[in-house]
């Protein structure tokens, strides 16, 4: 390593340490409790654990509500979404509106357990990956005052957009032609659930049964709340309750884990970035697992690239890792179910995991594909730095207007 490169890295680390020293400390949502020190940390971790329990209960409630509302007609109910492009748009819009791909995937897992066909769920899960990129783009807009800083920041945000758009352009046609995700996730779900999958299936089935039994009282409470209503309306209200709980609890978990782990996450970030694609992917995965929010992970990168500490090319593998790390939430949600429902939920969760793994392997494994997201993001950033209205048009067009129009046209035809 040349002295110039080493000096540059040392300067980045020094600058990062200075930023950390002057950054405003995060305030815990539980700061009002009359405990401090170690006891406060223990209480906060206990509350995080309870929040995960509520998340799993809410996902299970959505599955139960979907079965109540749709009965055996789940496929008919979502017949309008049999067009894969409609499913893709639903995933994009749902994630943009909730600002959380974890919310979209958790809801989808619950609905698959309740009878939603996996073929309809797959495009929704792919769309969730695109929708989640809007957060980092919005973060970059906060640096629009300085043209050069904004160009770098918007490039860092846009590389996530371009990677996810390229991933869908590759894998959606492959899925429609060969069913790669449906078949591979189905096989994996068979191996890890039921009575014929050996010791791994036995472990997964035991976990699912244990979690289902543990969350059963919460689900029954939700059922009791809607019990005065007719079954169909009760199911609809139960789904809405589950969605509200998921939105609230994922947001709460994200805030709590930021307080508990974001300092460690930033140290991992500064240590690993710039050491090669594999290091970047692994650090992005690890940090997202720690803070349970790919939006938080990628948003950490935007100001650092904007300030010139890292380049768009260096940050690119990190955003890919963020996509992989966020799939943990869907896997956790899948353990809300057991038996046949559990197998269906696991398959939906595996779709999200395998899709993001396959995308990383293909795009980083094929030399001519790897530079495309970076080059496209830098091109977009150059235009955006010169014409700020173009950035507004890009955000509204890609994430809201075009998906909304496609959905409207498809439903009217």
C-alpha positions as CSV (number, residue, x, y, z in Angstrom):
1,X,0.0,0.0,0.0
2,X,1.4,3.4,-1.0
3,X,2.1,6.0,1.7
4,X,-0.4,8.4,0.0
5,X,-3.2,5.8,0.3
6,X,-2.3,5.0,3.9
7,X,-2.2,8.7,4.7
8,X,-5.6,9.2,3.1
9,X,-7.1,6.3,5.1
10,X,-5.5,7.7,8.3
11,X,-7.1,11.1,7.6
12,X,-10.5,9.5,7.1
13,X,-10.2,7.7,10.4
14,X,-9.1,10.8,12.2
15,X,-12.0,12.8,10.6
16,X,-14.4,10.1,11.4
17,X,-13.3,10.1,15.0
18,X,-13.7,13.9,15.2
19,X,-17.2,13.5,13.7
20,X,-18.1,10.9,16.3
21,X,-16.8,13.2,19.1
22,X,-18.9,16.1,18.0
23,X,-22.0,14.1,17.0
24,X,-25.1,14.6,19.1
25,X,-25.6,11.5,21.2
26,X,-28.7,9.4,20.4
27,X,-31.5,9.6,22.9
28,X,-33.1,6.4,23.9
29,X,-37.0,6.1,23.6
30,X,-36.8,4.8,27.2
31,X,-34.8,7.7,28.6
32,X,-37.7,8.7,30.8
33,X,-37.3,5.5,32.9
34,X,-35.8,6.1,36.4
35,X,-32.8,3.7,35.7
36,X,-29.3,4.3,34.6
37,X,-26.1,2.5,33.7
38,X,-26.1,-1.3,33.5
39,X,-29.7,-1.6,34.6
40,X,-30.8,0.8,31.9
41,X,-29.0,-1.4,29.3
42,X,-30.7,-4.5,30.6
43,X,-34.1,-2.9,30.5
44,X,-33.5,-1.7,27.0
45,X,-32.5,-5.1,25.7
46,X,-35.5,-6.7,27.5
47,X,-37.8,-4.2,25.8
48,X,-36.2,-5.0,22.4
49,X,-36.9,-8.7,23.0
50,X,-40.5,-7.9,23.9
51,X,-40.8,-5.8,20.7
52,X,-39.6,-8.8,18.6
53,X,-42.3,-10.8,20.4
54,X,-44.9,-8.2,19.4
55,X,-43.5,-8.3,15.8
56,X,-43.9,-12.0,15.5
57,X,-47.4,-11.9,17.1
58,X,-48.5,-9.1,14.6
59,X,-47.2,-11.2,11.7
60,X,-49.1,-14.2,13.0
61,X,-52.2,-12.0,13.4
62,X,-52.0,-10.9,9.8
63,X,-51.9,-14.5,8.7
64,X,-54.9,-15.3,10.8
65,X,-56.8,-12.2,9.6
66,X,-56.0,-13.0,6.0
67,X,-57.4,-16.5,6.4
68,X,-60.5,-15.1,8.1
69,X,-61.1,-12.5,5.4
70,X,-60.2,-14.6,2.3
71,X,-60.9,-18.2,3.5
72,X,-60.0,-20.4,0.6
73,X,-60.2,-17.6,-1.9
74,X,-56.9,-15.9,-1.3
75,X,-55.8,-16.4,-4.9
76,X,-59.0,-14.9,-6.2
77,X,-58.7,-12.0,-3.8
78,X,-55.3,-11.1,-5.3
79,X,-56.1,-12.1,-8.8
80,X,-55.4,-8.5,-9.9
81,X,-51.8,-9.0,-8.7
82,X,-51.2,-12.1,-10.8
83,X,-49.6,-9.7,-13.3
84,X,-46.0,-9.7,-11.9
85,X,-45.5,-6.1,-12.7
86,X,-48.5,-5.2,-10.5
87,X,-46.9,-7.2,-7.7
88,X,-43.6,-5.4,-8.2
89,X,-45.4,-2.0,-8.1
90,X,-47.3,-3.0,-4.9
91,X,-43.9,-3.9,-3.3
92,X,-42.4,-0.6,-4.3
93,X,-45.3,1.6,-3.2
94,X,-45.8,-0.3,0.1
95,X,-42.2,0.2,1.0
96,X,-42.0,3.8,-0.1
97,X,-45.1,4.6,2.0
98,X,-44.0,2.7,5.1
99,X,-40.3,3.6,4.6
100,X,-39.4,0.1,5.6
101,X,-38.7,-3.0,3.4
102,X,-38.8,-5.0,6.6
103,X,-42.4,-4.0,7.1
104,X,-43.4,-5.0,3.6
105,X,-41.6,-8.3,3.7
106,X,-43.0,-9.2,7.2
107,X,-46.6,-8.4,6.0
108,X,-46.0,-10.5,2.9
109,X,-44.7,-13.4,4.9
110,X,-47.8,-13.3,7.1
111,X,-50.1,-13.2,4.0
112,X,-48.4,-16.1,2.4
113,X,-48.9,-18.1,5.6
114,X,-52.5,-17.1,5.3
115,X,-52.9,-18.4,1.8
116,X,-51.4,-15.8,-0.6
117,X,-49.8,-17.7,-3.5
118,X,-46.0,-17.6,-3.5
119,X,-46.1,-16.7,-7.2
120,X,-47.9,-13.4,-6.4
121,X,-45.7,-12.7,-3.3
122,X,-42.4,-13.0,-5.2
123,X,-42.7,-9.8,-7.3
124,X,-43.9,-7.9,-4.2
125,X,-40.7,-9.0,-2.3
126,X,-38.6,-7.9,-5.3
127,X,-40.4,-4.5,-5.3
128,X,-39.6,-4.0,-1.6
129,X,-35.9,-3.9,-2.5
130,X,-36.5,-1.0,-4.8
131,X,-38.8,0.9,-2.5
132,X,-36.3,0.9,0.4
133,X,-33.7,2.9,-1.5
134,X,-35.7,6.2,-1.3
135,X,-34.6,6.9,2.2
136,X,-30.9,7.4,1.4
137,X,-31.9,9.5,-1.6
138,X,-33.9,11.8,0.7
139,X,-30.9,12.0,3.1
140,X,-28.7,13.1,0.2
141,X,-31.1,16.0,-0.5
142,X,-30.1,17.5,2.8
143,X,-26.7,18.3,1.2
144,X,-28.0,20.1,-1.8
145,X,-26.5,23.4,-0.8
146,X,-23.0,22.5,-2.0
147,X,-22.8,21.2,-5.6
148,X,-19.8,19.0,-5.2
149,X,-20.9,17.5,-1.9
150,X,-24.3,16.9,-3.3
151,X,-23.0,15.2,-6.4
152,X,-21.0,12.7,-4.3
153,X,-23.9,12.2,-1.8
154,X,-26.5,11.7,-4.5
155,X,-24.2,9.3,-6.2
156,X,-23.9,7.2,-3.0
157,X,-27.7,7.2,-2.6
158,X,-28.3,6.4,-6.3
159,X,-25.9,3.4,-6.5
160,X,-28.4,1.6,-4.3
161,X,-31.2,2.5,-6.7
162,X,-29.2,1.4,-9.7
163,X,-28.2,-1.9,-8.1
164,X,-31.7,-2.8,-7.2
165,X,-33.1,-1.7,-10.5
166,X,-30.5,-3.8,-12.3
167,X,-31.2,-6.8,-10.0
168,X,-34.9,-6.7,-10.9
169,X,-34.1,-6.3,-14.6
170,X,-32.1,-9.5,-14.4
171,X,-34.1,-11.7,-12.0
172,X,-37.7,-10.8,-12.8
173,X,-37.5,-12.1,-16.4
174,X,-35.5,-15.2,-15.1
175,X,-38.2,-15.8,-12.5
176,X,-41.0,-15.5,-15.1
177,X,-39.2,-17.9,-17.5
178,X,-37.7,-20.5,-15.1
179,X,-39.2,-19.9,-11.6
180,X,-35.7,-19.9,-10.1
181,X,-36.7,-18.2,-6.8
182,X,-39.9,-20.2,-6.4
183,X,-38.2,-23.5,-7.0
184,X,-35.1,-22.8,-4.9
185,X,-37.0,-21.4,-2.0
186,X,-39.5,-24.2,-2.1
187,X,-36.7,-26.8,-2.0
188,X,-35.0,-25.0,0.9
189,X,-38.3,-24.7,2.8
190,X,-38.8,-28.5,2.3
191,X,-35.4,-29.2,3.8
192,X,-36.0,-27.0,6.8
193,X,-39.6,-27.8,7.7
194,X,-41.9,-30.8,8.0
195,X,-41.0,-34.3,9.2
196,X,-39.0,-35.5,6.2
197,X,-36.2,-32.9,6.1
198,X,-33.9,-34.6,8.7
199,X,-32.3,-32.9,11.7
200,X,-32.3,-29.4,10.2
201,X,-36.0,-29.6,9.6
202,X,-36.6,-30.9,13.1
203,X,-34.7,-28.0,14.6
204,X,-36.6,-25.4,12.4
205,X,-39.9,-27.1,13.1
206,X,-39.3,-27.1,16.8
207,X,-38.4,-23.4,16.8
208,X,-41.5,-22.6,14.8
209,X,-43.7,-24.7,17.1
210,X,-42.1,-23.1,20.2
211,X,-42.5,-19.5,18.9
212,X,-46.1,-20.2,17.7
213,X,-47.0,-21.5,21.2
214,X,-45.3,-18.6,22.9
215,X,-47.1,-16.0,20.7
216,X,-50.5,-17.8,20.7
217,X,-51.9,-15.8,23.7
218,X,-51.1,-12.5,21.8
219,X,-52.8,-13.8,18.7
220,X,-55.8,-15.0,20.6
221,X,-56.0,-11.5,22.2
222,X,-56.1,-9.9,18.8
223,X,-58.8,-12.4,17.7
224,X,-60.8,-11.6,20.8
225,X,-60.7,-7.9,20.0
226,X,-62.2,-8.4,16.5
227,X,-64.6,-11.3,17.6
228,X,-67.7,-9.1,17.8
229,X,-67.4,-8.3,14.0
230,X,-68.5,-10.6,11.1
231,X,-65.8,-12.9,10.1
232,X,-64.7,-11.1,6.9
233,X,-64.7,-7.7,8.5
234,X,-63.0,-9.2,11.6
235,X,-60.3,-10.6,9.4
236,X,-59.8,-7.2,7.7
237,X,-59.6,-5.4,11.0
238,X,-57.1,-8.0,12.3
239,X,-54.9,-7.5,9.2
240,X,-55.0,-3.7,9.8
241,X,-54.1,-4.2,13.5
242,X,-51.2,-6.4,12.5
243,X,-49.9,-3.9,10.0
244,X,-50.1,-1.0,12.5
245,X,-48.3,-3.1,15.1
246,X,-45.6,-4.0,12.6
247,X,-45.1,-0.4,11.6
248,X,-44.9,0.7,15.2
249,X,-42.7,-2.1,16.4
250,X,-40.2,-2.1,13.5
251,X,-39.7,1.7,13.9
252,X,-39.3,1.2,17.7
253,X,-36.8,-1.6,17.3
254,X,-34.8,0.4,14.8
255,X,-34.6,3.4,17.3
256,X,-33.6,1.2,20.2
257,X,-30.9,-0.7,18.3
258,X,-29.5,2.6,17.0
259,X,-29.1,3.7,20.6
260,X,-27.6,0.3,21.7
261,X,-25.5,-0.5,18.7
262,X,-25.0,2.3,16.3
263,X,-21.6,3.2,17.7
264,X,-20.3,-0.3,17.2
265,X,-21.9,-0.3,13.7
266,X,-20.0,2.8,12.7
267,X,-16.7,1.3,13.9
268,X,-17.4,-1.7,11.8
269,X,-18.2,0.6,8.9
270,X,-15.0,2.6,9.2
271,X,-12.9,-0.5,9.6
272,X,-14.2,-2.4,6.7
273,X,-15.0,0.1,3.9
274,X,-12.4,0.4,1.2
275,X,-10.9,-3.1,1.8
276,X,-12.5,-4.8,-1.2
277,X,-16.0,-5.9,-2.3
278,X,-16.2,-8.9,0.1
279,X,-15.3,-6.8,3.1
280,X,-17.8,-4.2,2.1
281,X,-20.6,-6.7,1.6
282,X,-20.0,-8.5,4.9
283,X,-19.8,-5.2,6.8
284,X,-23.0,-4.0,5.2
285,X,-24.7,-7.3,6.1
286,X,-23.4,-7.2,9.7
287,X,-24.4,-3.6,10.4
288,X,-27.9,-4.1,9.0
289,X,-28.4,-7.2,11.1
290,X,-27.2,-5.1,14.1
291,X,-29.5,-2.1,13.6
292,X,-32.3,-4.0,11.7
293,X,-32.7,-1.3,9.1
294,X,-31.1,-1.2,5.6
295,X,-32.3,2.4,5.3
296,X,-30.3,3.3,8.4
297,X,-27.3,1.4,7.1
298,X,-27.2,3.0,3.7
299,X,-28.0,6.5,5.1
300,X,-24.9,6.2,7.3
301,X,-22.9,6.0,4.0
302,X,-24.4,9.0,2.2
303,X,-22.8,11.8,4.3
304,X,-19.5,10.1,4.4
305,X,-19.3,9.9,0.7
306,X,-20.6,13.4,0.4
307,X,-17.8,14.7,2.6
308,X,-15.2,12.9,0.3
309,X,-14.1,10.3,2.9
310,X,-15.2,7.4,0.7
311,X,-16.0,7.1,-3.0
312,X,-19.2,5.7,-4.6
313,X,-17.2,2.7,-5.8
314,X,-16.1,1.9,-2.2
315,X,-19.5,2.2,-0.8
316,X,-21.2,0.1,-3.4
317,X,-20.5,-3.3,-1.9
318,X,-21.6,-2.0,1.5
319,X,-25.1,-1.2,0.1
320,X,-25.3,-4.7,-1.4
321,X,-24.6,-6.1,2.1
322,X,-27.4,-3.9,3.5
323,X,-29.8,-5.7,1.2
324,X,-28.7,-9.1,2.5
325,X,-28.8,-8.1,6.2
326,X,-32.4,-6.8,6.0
327,X,-33.7,-10.2,5.1
328,X,-33.3,-11.4,8.7
329,X,-36.5,-9.7,9.7
330,X,-38.6,-11.8,7.2
331,X,-36.9,-14.9,8.6
332,X,-37.8,-13.9,12.2
333,X,-41.4,-13.2,11.0
334,X,-41.6,-16.7,9.4
335,X,-41.2,-18.3,12.8
336,X,-44.6,-17.0,13.8
337,X,-46.0,-20.1,12.1
338,X,-45.7,-23.9,12.2
339,X,-46.8,-26.8,10.2
340,X,-48.0,-26.1,6.6
341,X,-48.4,-22.4,7.3
342,X,-44.8,-22.4,8.7
343,X,-43.5,-24.0,5.5
344,X,-45.2,-21.4,3.3
345,X,-44.0,-18.5,5.5
346,X,-40.4,-19.9,5.4
347,X,-40.6,-20.2,1.7
348,X,-41.6,-16.5,1.4
349,X,-38.7,-15.5,3.7
350,X,-36.3,-17.6,1.8
351,X,-37.3,-15.9,-1.5
352,X,-36.1,-12.6,0.0
353,X,-32.8,-14.1,1.3
354,X,-32.0,-16.1,-1.9
355,X,-32.9,-13.2,-4.2
356,X,-30.5,-10.8,-2.5
357,X,-27.8,-13.5,-2.3
358,X,-28.2,-14.4,-6.0
359,X,-28.1,-10.7,-7.0
360,X,-24.8,-10.2,-5.2
361,X,-23.3,-13.3,-6.7
362,X,-24.4,-12.6,-10.2
363,X,-23.6,-8.8,-10.3
364,X,-20.3,-9.1,-8.5
365,X,-19.4,-12.4,-10.2
366,X,-19.9,-11.2,-13.8
367,X,-17.2,-8.6,-14.5
368,X,-19.1,-6.5,-17.0
369,X,-22.1,-6.2,-14.7
370,X,-20.3,-5.0,-11.6
371,X,-19.4,-1.4,-12.8
372,X,-22.9,-0.7,-14.2
373,X,-24.6,0.5,-10.9
374,X,-21.6,2.8,-10.1
375,X,-21.3,4.3,-13.5
376,X,-25.1,4.8,-13.8
377,X,-25.2,6.4,-10.3
378,X,-22.3,8.8,-11.1
379,X,-24.0,9.8,-14.4
380,X,-27.2,10.4,-12.5
381,X,-25.4,12.4,-9.8
382,X,-23.7,14.6,-12.4
383,X,-27.1,15.6,-13.9
384,X,-28.6,16.0,-10.5
385,X,-25.9,18.3,-9.2
386,X,-26.5,20.6,-12.2
387,X,-30.3,20.4,-12.2
388,X,-31.9,20.0,-8.7
389,X,-35.4,19.7,-10.2
390,X,-34.2,16.6,-12.0
391,X,-33.5,15.0,-8.6
392,X,-37.1,15.8,-7.5
393,X,-38.5,14.4,-10.7
394,X,-36.4,11.3,-10.3
395,X,-37.5,10.6,-6.8
396,X,-41.2,11.3,-7.4
397,X,-41.2,9.5,-10.8
398,X,-39.3,6.3,-10.0
399,X,-40.8,5.8,-6.5
400,X,-44.3,7.2,-6.8
401,X,-45.7,8.5,-10.1
402,X,-44.6,5.7,-12.5
403,X,-45.4,2.8,-10.1
404,X,-48.8,4.5,-9.3
405,X,-49.7,5.0,-13.0
406,X,-48.7,1.5,-13.9
407,X,-50.9,0.1,-11.1
408,X,-53.8,2.3,-12.1
409,X,-53.6,1.4,-15.8
410,X,-53.3,-2.3,-15.0
411,X,-56.3,-2.3,-12.7
412,X,-58.4,-0.4,-15.3
413,X,-57.5,-2.7,-18.2
